[in-house]
Amino acid sequence: MRRSTTIWVGILAVLVLSIGLLPAAETLGDGAAAAEEGSKVDKLWESTGIHGFIHGGWKNLIMVGIGLLLIYLGIAKKFEPLLLIPIGFGGLLANIPYAGIAELSQGGFLALIFDVGISSGVFPLLIFMGVGAMTDFGPLLANPKTALLGAAAQLGIFSTLIGALALSGAFEGINFSIADASAIGIIGGADGPTAIFLAGKLAPDLLGAIAVAAYSYMALVPIIQPPIMRLLTTKAERVIVMKQLRPVRQIEKIVFPLSVVVLCGLLLPQATPLVGMLMLGNLFKECGVVERLSKTAANELINIVTILLGLGVGSKLAADKFLHQETLGIIALGLLAFSIGTASGVLLAKLMNLLCKDKINPLIGSAGVSAVPMAARVSNKVGMEANPQNYLLMHAMGPNVAGVIGSAVAAGVLLALAG
């Protein structure tokens, strides 16, 4: 009984094996079918990222390296990590061959993020609302004349616009339109969301280079600014002690954002989206009755939008959009814009000291660029090197927050002229 069972099991196994091997035998006997199977293997190989990198994807490999560099700078050097890390990772995703992650025609999610949030301008506006909810305009209200320093720092924007047009005519292969030059110039404001907002409107193809330049130079504020500040000031100027700021009442802090929006709407409507969202966030903070909204805008909302904004910007780091001669021009012009903005604020402060009774430490003029609060901290640090008892941080916050408003207003001017 056991032997017969074993025999039948063996026969069934042979039949099953024969049936399983039949298609393979037919394939081996059919040359056309074998060729078809071979073509399927070839197609599978040609769809891999390895094939894409080997066959014409060397530019993508370069951009993968740049993406990894941005991530390294964010993690190891702590250079604007909140945005450099998602931007760098978005750059990695955008340069994977055949994935189409950054292609709207292929339904790539990075392209969708860019189209919905950045091209429309929504993400930078939400970022500005969060910045407003974290900003204290008290130092500016306590010493209103420091607003002039924030305005002076915007000179870097307009001088770089002229430089971009000049560069376009001087070098073959670089061709910046007035809209492109306007988007490049805004780097001088050292305000990432404003740069992204304007570039998304005027020069979306240059957005990746502009965003990387803007945030890189913002991260390099402690390196770029001090030499310029020391070069343009004397030891006697760096030790100037400023008067203590007066207390600012809550009613002043409530009226200020409302007044700014009204004035902006009357004089420069194109700047109202950025300025309006900045002031809305600040009103949430200062009115004292919507604490939940203020905390949400300053924490959860701005964090979520920052992730999406970084990924959307990273989608523009695709090799075909980034690796051009124009990118090098943008990087160089960004440094020029930032340097001019820093120098302009310091020089105006020196001029004001010739005209005003109450002396201003010229170091706080460098904080007129919009890198909040890093530029103000740099002013304080350089001042304390000259006089360890001289605390300039709160004084520097005045031009620093004025620079945020100034860069938004400058963006509105450029949008009105070149949009």
C-alpha positions as CSV (number, residue, x, y, z in Angstrom):
1,M,0.0,0.0,0.0
2,R,2.8,2.4,0.9
3,R,4.8,1.4,-2.2
4,S,1.8,2.0,-4.5
5,T,1.2,5.4,-2.9
6,T,4.8,6.3,-3.4
7,I,4.6,5.3,-7.1
8,W,1.5,7.4,-7.7
9,V,3.0,10.4,-6.0
10,G,6.2,10.0,-8.1
11,I,4.1,9.8,-11.3
12,L,2.1,13.0,-10.4
13,A,5.4,14.8,-9.6
14,V,6.8,13.9,-13.0
15,L,3.6,15.1,-14.7
16,V,3.6,18.4,-12.9
17,L,7.3,18.9,-13.6
18,S,6.8,18.2,-17.3
19,I,3.9,20.6,-17.5
20,G,5.9,23.3,-15.8
21,L,8.9,22.7,-18.2
22,L,6.7,22.7,-21.3
23,P,6.6,26.5,-21.8
24,A,10.3,26.7,-21.3
25,A,10.9,23.9,-23.8
26,E,8.6,25.7,-26.3
27,T,10.5,29.0,-25.7
28,L,13.8,27.3,-26.3
29,G,12.5,25.9,-29.5
30,D,11.0,29.1,-30.7
31,G,13.7,31.7,-31.7
32,A,11.2,34.6,-32.0
33,A,9.9,34.0,-28.5
34,A,13.4,33.9,-27.2
35,A,14.2,37.2,-28.9
36,E,11.1,38.7,-27.4
37,E,12.1,37.6,-23.9
38,G,15.5,39.1,-24.6
39,S,14.0,42.4,-25.6
40,K,12.0,42.4,-22.3
41,V,15.2,42.0,-20.4
42,D,16.8,44.8,-22.4
43,K,13.8,47.1,-21.7
44,L,14.0,46.3,-18.0
45,W,17.7,47.2,-18.1
46,E,17.1,50.4,-20.0
47,S,14.5,51.5,-17.4
48,T,17.0,51.4,-14.5
49,G,18.6,54.4,-13.1
50,I,22.0,52.8,-13.6
51,H,21.4,52.8,-17.4
52,G,20.2,56.4,-17.2
53,F,23.3,57.6,-15.4
54,I,25.7,55.6,-17.7
55,H,24.0,56.8,-21.0
56,G,24.0,60.6,-20.9
57,G,23.2,61.0,-17.2
58,W,26.5,62.5,-16.1
59,K,24.9,65.9,-15.5
60,N,22.4,64.2,-13.2
61,L,25.2,62.7,-11.3
62,I,26.7,66.2,-10.8
63,M,23.4,67.4,-9.5
64,V,23.1,64.4,-7.2
65,G,26.5,65.5,-5.8
66,I,25.2,69.1,-5.4
67,G,22.1,67.8,-3.6
68,L,24.3,65.7,-1.2
69,L,26.5,68.8,-0.6
70,L,23.5,70.9,0.4
71,I,22.4,68.2,2.8
72,Y,25.9,68.0,4.2
73,L,26.0,71.8,4.7
74,G,22.6,71.7,6.5
75,I,23.5,68.8,8.8
76,A,27.2,69.2,9.4
77,K,27.6,72.9,9.2
78,K,24.1,73.9,10.2
79,F,23.7,76.3,7.3
80,E,20.0,77.0,7.1
81,P,19.2,73.3,7.7
82,L,15.4,73.8,7.7
83,L,15.5,74.5,4.0
84,L,18.8,73.2,2.7
85,I,18.0,69.7,3.7
86,P,14.6,69.4,2.0
87,I,16.0,71.4,-1.0
88,G,19.0,69.0,-1.3
89,F,16.8,66.0,-1.0
90,G,14.4,67.4,-3.6
91,G,17.4,67.8,-5.8
92,L,18.3,64.1,-5.4
93,L,14.7,63.0,-6.3
94,A,14.6,65.4,-9.3
95,N,17.7,63.9,-10.8
96,I,16.8,60.2,-10.7
97,P,16.7,59.2,-14.4
98,Y,13.3,58.1,-15.9
99,A,11.5,58.6,-12.6
100,G,9.8,61.9,-13.8
101,I,9.4,63.1,-10.3
102,A,10.0,66.7,-11.3
103,E,8.1,66.5,-14.6
104,L,4.5,67.8,-14.6
105,S,3.7,66.0,-17.8
106,Q,4.5,62.7,-16.0
107,G,2.5,63.5,-12.9
108,G,5.6,63.9,-10.8
109,F,4.7,64.9,-7.2
110,L,7.6,67.4,-6.9
111,A,6.3,69.2,-10.0
112,L,2.8,69.2,-8.6
113,I,4.1,70.7,-5.3
114,F,5.9,73.4,-7.3
115,D,2.9,74.2,-9.5
116,V,0.4,74.3,-6.6
117,G,2.5,76.0,-3.9
118,I,5.4,77.9,-5.5
119,S,4.3,78.9,-9.0
120,S,1.1,80.2,-7.4
121,G,3.0,82.0,-4.7
122,V,1.0,80.4,-1.9
123,F,3.9,78.8,0.0
124,P,6.1,81.9,0.3
125,L,3.0,83.9,1.5
126,L,2.3,81.3,4.2
127,I,6.0,81.4,5.2
128,F,5.7,85.2,5.6
129,M,2.6,84.8,7.8
130,G,4.6,82.5,10.1
131,V,7.6,84.9,10.1
132,G,5.2,87.7,11.1
133,A,3.9,85.6,14.0
134,M,7.5,85.2,15.2
135,T,8.6,88.8,14.7
136,D,8.7,91.6,17.3
137,F,8.5,95.0,15.7
138,G,9.1,96.7,19.1
139,P,12.7,97.6,18.4
140,L,11.7,99.3,15.1
141,L,8.9,101.2,16.8
142,A,11.1,102.3,19.7
143,N,13.7,103.7,17.2
144,P,11.9,104.4,13.9
145,K,14.9,106.0,12.2
146,T,16.5,102.6,12.0
147,A,14.0,101.8,9.3
148,L,16.2,103.9,7.0
149,L,19.0,101.3,7.5
150,G,16.7,98.5,6.4
151,A,15.7,100.5,3.3
152,A,19.4,101.3,2.5
153,A,20.3,97.6,2.5
154,Q,17.9,97.1,-0.4
155,L,20.3,99.0,-2.6
156,G,21.9,95.7,-3.2
157,I,18.8,94.5,-5.0
158,F,18.6,97.3,-7.6
159,S,22.4,97.5,-8.2
160,T,22.5,93.8,-8.9
161,L,19.6,94.1,-11.3
162,I,21.7,96.5,-13.3
163,G,24.7,94.1,-12.9
164,A,22.7,91.2,-14.3
165,L,21.7,93.2,-17.4
166,A,25.3,94.2,-17.9
167,L,26.5,90.6,-17.4
168,S,24.0,89.5,-20.0
169,G,25.4,91.8,-22.6
170,A,29.1,91.0,-21.8
171,F,29.2,87.2,-22.0
172,E,28.0,84.9,-24.7
173,G,25.7,82.2,-23.4
174,I,24.3,84.5,-20.7
175,N,21.0,86.2,-21.6
176,F,19.0,87.7,-18.8
177,S,15.8,89.5,-19.5
178,I,14.6,92.3,-17.3
179,A,12.4,89.8,-15.5
180,D,15.3,87.4,-14.9
181,A,17.5,90.3,-13.7
182,S,14.8,91.4,-11.3
183,A,14.4,87.9,-9.8
184,I,18.2,87.7,-9.5
185,G,18.5,91.1,-7.8
186,I,16.1,90.1,-5.0
187,I,18.9,87.8,-3.6
188,G,20.4,91.0,-2.2
189,G,17.5,91.3,0.2
190,A,18.7,88.1,1.9
191,D,15.1,87.0,2.2
192,G,14.5,83.5,1.0
193,P,10.7,83.4,0.8
194,T,10.7,86.8,-1.0
195,A,13.3,85.5,-3.5
196,I,11.3,82.4,-4.2
197,F,8.0,84.4,-4.5
198,L,9.5,86.8,-7.1
199,A,11.4,84.1,-9.0
200,G,8.3,81.9,-9.2
201,K,6.5,84.9,-10.8
202,L,9.2,86.3,-13.0
203,A,11.8,83.6,-13.7
204,P,10.6,80.1,-12.7
205,D,13.4,78.4,-14.8
206,L,16.0,80.2,-12.7
207,L,14.2,79.5,-9.4
208,G,16.6,76.6,-8.3
209,A,19.7,78.7,-8.8
210,I,18.2,81.8,-7.2
211,A,16.9,79.9,-4.2
212,V,20.2,78.0,-3.6
213,A,22.1,81.3,-3.9
214,A,19.8,83.2,-1.6
215,Y,19.8,80.6,1.2
216,S,23.5,79.8,0.8
217,Y,24.4,83.4,1.4
218,M,21.9,83.8,4.2
219,A,23.6,80.8,5.9
220,L,27.0,82.5,5.3
221,V,26.1,85.8,6.9
222,P,28.5,85.2,9.8
223,I,31.3,84.7,7.3
224,I,30.5,87.3,4.6
225,Q,29.4,90.3,6.7
226,P,32.1,90.8,9.4
227,P,35.0,91.6,7.0
228,I,32.8,94.2,5.2
229,M,31.7,95.7,8.5
230,R,35.3,96.0,9.9
231,L,36.5,97.4,6.6
232,L,34.0,100.2,6.6
233,T,34.1,101.3,10.2
234,T,36.7,102.5,12.6
235,K,37.4,101.2,16.1
236,A,35.8,104.4,17.6
237,E,32.6,103.8,15.6
238,R,32.4,100.1,16.6
239,V,32.5,101.0,20.3
240,I,29.6,103.5,20.2
241,V,27.1,102.8,22.9
242,M,23.5,103.4,22.0
243,K,20.7,104.5,24.3
244,Q,18.4,102.0,25.8
245,L,15.2,101.5,23.8
246,R,12.0,102.8,25.3
247,P,9.2,100.3,26.1
248,V,6.6,99.9,23.3
249,R,2.9,99.7,24.3
250,Q,0.7,97.0,23.0
251,I,-1.6,99.4,21.2
252,E,1.4,100.6,19.1
253,K,2.2,97.0,18.2
254,I,-1.5,96.4,17.1
255,V,-1.8,99.6,15.1
256,F,1.5,99.1,13.3
257,P,0.6,96.1,11.2
258,L,-2.7,97.6,10.3
259,S,-1.1,100.9,9.3
260,V,1.5,99.2,7.2
261,V,-1.0,97.2,5.2
262,V,-3.1,100.3,4.5
263,L,-0.1,102.3,3.4
264,C,1.1,99.5,1.2
265,G,-2.3,99.0,-0.4
266,L,-2.5,102.7,-1.2
267,L,1.1,103.2,-2.5
268,L,2.2,99.8,-3.8
269,P,-0.5,97.2,-4.2
270,Q,1.8,94.7,-5.9
271,A,3.7,94.3,-2.6
272,T,0.5,93.8,-0.6
273,P,0.5,90.0,-0.7
274,L,3.8,89.6,1.0
275,V,3.5,92.6,3.3
276,G,-0.1,91.7,4.1
277,M,0.6,88.1,5.2
278,L,3.6,89.3,7.2
279,M,1.4,91.8,9.1
280,L,-1.4,89.3,9.5
281,G,0.9,86.9,11.3
282,N,2.3,89.8,13.4
283,L,-1.3,90.9,14.3
284,F,-2.0,87.3,15.5
285,K,1.0,87.6,17.8
286,E,0.4,91.1,19.2
287,C,-3.4,91.3,19.6
288,G,-3.3,88.8,22.4
289,V,-6.7,87.1,21.7
290,V,-5.8,84.5,19.1
291,E,-3.0,82.6,20.8
292,R,-3.9,79.4,19.0
293,L,-3.7,81.0,15.6
294,S,-0.4,82.7,16.5
295,K,1.2,79.5,17.7
296,T,-0.1,77.5,14.7
297,A,1.3,80.1,12.2
298,A,4.6,80.2,14.0
299,N,5.0,76.5,14.5
300,E,3.0,73.7,12.8
301,L,1.9,75.6,9.7
302,I,5.3,77.2,8.9
303,N,7.0,73.8,9.5
304,I,4.8,71.9,7.1
305,V,5.0,74.6,4.4
306,T,8.8,74.8,4.9
307,I,9.1,71.1,4.0
308,L,6.9,71.4,0.9
309,L,8.6,74.6,-0.1
310,G,12.1,73.0,0.1
311,L,11.0,70.0,-2.0
312,G,9.4,72.2,-4.5
313,V,12.5,74.3,-4.9
314,G,14.5,71.1,-5.1
315,S,12.5,70.1,-8.2
316,K,14.2,73.0,-10.0
317,L,17.6,71.5,-9.4
318,A,17.2,69.1,-12.2
319,A,20.3,69.0,-14.4
320,D,18.6,70.4,-17.5
321,K,17.4,73.4,-15.6
322,F,20.4,74.1,-13.3
323,L,23.7,73.3,-15.2
324,H,24.0,76.4,-17.3
325,Q,26.5,79.3,-17.5
326,E,23.7,81.5,-16.2
327,T,23.8,79.6,-12.9
328,L,27.4,80.7,-12.3
329,G,26.4,84.3,-13.1
330,I,23.5,84.1,-10.6
331,I,25.9,82.8,-7.8
332,A,28.4,85.6,-8.5
333,L,25.7,88.3,-8.7
334,G,24.1,87.0,-5.5
335,L,27.3,87.5,-3.6
336,L,27.6,91.0,-5.1
337,A,24.1,91.8,-4.1
338,F,24.6,90.6,-0.5
339,S,27.8,92.5,-0.1
340,I,26.4,95.8,-1.5
341,G,23.3,95.5,0.8
342,T,25.6,95.0,3.8
343,A,27.8,97.9,2.9
344,S,24.9,100.2,2.1
345,G,23.4,99.8,5.6
346,V,26.7,100.5,7.3
347,L,27.5,103.6,5.2
348,L,24.1,105.1,5.7
349,A,24.5,104.7,9.5
350,K,27.8,106.6,9.3
351,L,26.0,109.3,7.3
352,M,23.2,109.5,9.9
353,N,25.8,110.1,12.6
354,L,26.9,113.3,10.9
355,L,23.3,114.5,10.9
356,C,21.8,113.2,14.1
357,K,22.4,114.1,17.7
358,D,22.0,110.6,19.1
359,K,24.8,108.5,17.6
360,I,24.1,105.1,15.9
361,N,26.6,102.3,16.0
362,P,27.2,101.7,12.3
363,L,27.5,98.0,12.8
364,I,23.7,97.7,13.2
365,G,23.4,99.0,9.6
366,S,24.6,95.6,8.3
367,A,21.5,94.1,9.9
368,G,19.3,95.8,7.3
369,V,19.5,92.7,5.2
370,S,16.5,90.5,5.9
371,A,18.4,87.5,7.4
372,V,16.4,87.5,10.7
373,P,17.7,87.2,13.4
374,M,21.2,86.1,12.2
375,A,22.3,89.4,10.8
376,A,21.4,91.2,14.0
377,R,23.4,88.6,16.0
378,V,26.4,89.2,13.7
379,S,26.1,92.9,14.4
380,N,26.0,92.3,18.1
381,K,29.0,89.8,17.9
382,V,31.2,92.2,16.0
383,G,30.3,95.0,18.4
384,M,31.1,93.0,21.5
385,E,34.5,92.2,20.0
386,A,35.3,95.9,20.1
387,N,33.5,96.5,23.5
388,P,32.5,93.5,25.5
389,Q,30.0,95.6,27.5
390,N,28.2,96.9,24.4
391,Y,25.0,94.9,23.6
392,L,23.6,95.8,20.2
393,L,21.2,92.9,19.6
394,M,18.0,94.7,20.3
395,H,19.2,97.9,18.5
396,A,20.1,95.7,15.4
397,M,16.7,94.1,15.4
398,G,15.2,97.4,14.3
399,P,16.9,97.5,10.9
400,N,16.7,93.7,10.7
401,V,12.9,93.6,10.8
402,A,12.7,96.8,8.7
403,G,14.7,94.9,6.1
404,V,12.0,92.2,5.9
405,I,9.5,94.8,5.0
406,G,11.9,96.5,2.7
407,S,12.6,93.4,0.7
408,A,8.9,92.7,0.3
409,V,8.3,96.3,-0.9
410,A,11.3,95.9,-3.3
411,A,9.8,92.7,-4.6
412,G,6.5,94.6,-5.2
413,V,8.3,97.4,-7.1
414,L,10.1,94.8,-9.3
415,L,6.9,92.9,-9.9
416,A,5.2,96.1,-11.0
417,L,8.0,97.0,-13.3
418,A,8.9,93.6,-14.8
419,G,5.8,91.5,-14.2
